[in-house]
Every structure is written in C-alpha cells, then in structure tokens.
Amino acid sequence: MKKSRRFFITGSVQPVLFNAYIKENADKLGVRGFVRTLEDKRIEVFIEGNLDAVDKMSAICRRGSEHSMIKNVEERDSNFQGFSEFKVLKI
C-alpha cells in the first residue's frame, strides 16, 4: 500500500547536515519526495512510498540526527504525487 506524508520539523538543526541525513535515510528505505529548509527555518519533508517505509521515515524525522535537537514535528497525510526520486531542494 502506498502512502504520502508531509512533515514540518522545528528545532536546533544544522540544515545542510540534517537535510543530507534525511536524504540518506530516504534513499536507504526507497522512499521518494523531497526535503527543504523553509524561509522560517523549519524543515519540510515530503515522503511517499510503501506504508512501512513511510512509517520508518516518520520515526527518523521525529528522532533527528545525532547532532540535532528536534522540538516539534507537525505531520500530515498528503496526496500521492508520484515522485521518481528523493531530492534536497533549495528555496
């Protein structure tokens, strides 16, 4: 079963390293979508893939990388968009 989810992450993160961490895990799990740093310094992550992989990415987003301190994660189900890969986007 396919699922899509969007996350808005706030906390103390170094965006370049955190985005690379998210991409590395997304690639390992075979999910597609994107990660980007918003102008207000939140991190937006859009993930789509099989249900188990999306749930694993949810846990990764909530836990964060070794050097991050996640304060809040807003999580929403989203419409499947059919991405072909996972990308780090720049605003």
N, C-alpha and C positions, 0 to 999 in steps of 0.2 A: 504494500500500500504506500502510495506517495503522499508526502506531507510537505507543507511550506510553513515557515515560521520566521518572524522578524523580531529582533532584539534591539533594545536601546540600552546601552551599558554606561553607567556613570561610576566614577571612582578615580583613584590615583593610578593612572596607567601612562606608560610612555607609548604614544600612539603607533609609531613606526614598528616597535618591537611587538606590541600587543597585536597589531594587525597581521604581522608575519606569523605570530603564534596561532592565531585563528585560521589563517590560510593553510598553514602546515597541517593542522588537525583536520580541517575540511578535506584537504587532499587525501589524507590517510583514510578517512571514512568514506570518501567517494561522494560527498555532497557537492552541490553546485550553488552558486549565488554570488554574494559579494560581502565585503567588509569595507567600511569607510569611516573616517573621522569627520563628524559634522562641525559646522562653524561654532556651535555652542560647546564644543569639546567632548560631547557624548560620542560613543562608538556605535554605529549602526551595523548590524549583521543581518543579512537575509540569507536563509538556508532553505534549500529544497532537496529532497531525496527520499529514500525509504524511511519509514517511521522509526525504526531502531537507530539509524544513523543520525537522524534529526534530534532524537531524544538524547543521544550521546553528546551531540554538539551543544545542546541546551545546558547540560551539566558542565561542559568545558567553559562555556560563556559565563556561567554563574561562579565557577571556581576561579577562573582567570589564570594567568601565567604566574610563574614563580615570583616575579618582581612587581606584580600588580596587586592593588587592593580594591576589590570590587565593592562599591557601596550599594548600588541598586541595579537591578535588571528588570526592565519592562519587557514583557514577552507577549506577542500577539500571533494568533494564527493568521495566515495570509493566503492569498490566491497563488496557485502554482503558476509560474511564469515560463518554465521550460528553458532555463539557462543551460548552456553547454559546458560550462566550467565554473570554477570559483576564482574570483578576481579580487584584488585590492584596488579600490577606486580612489581617485583623488578628487576633491571638490575644488 
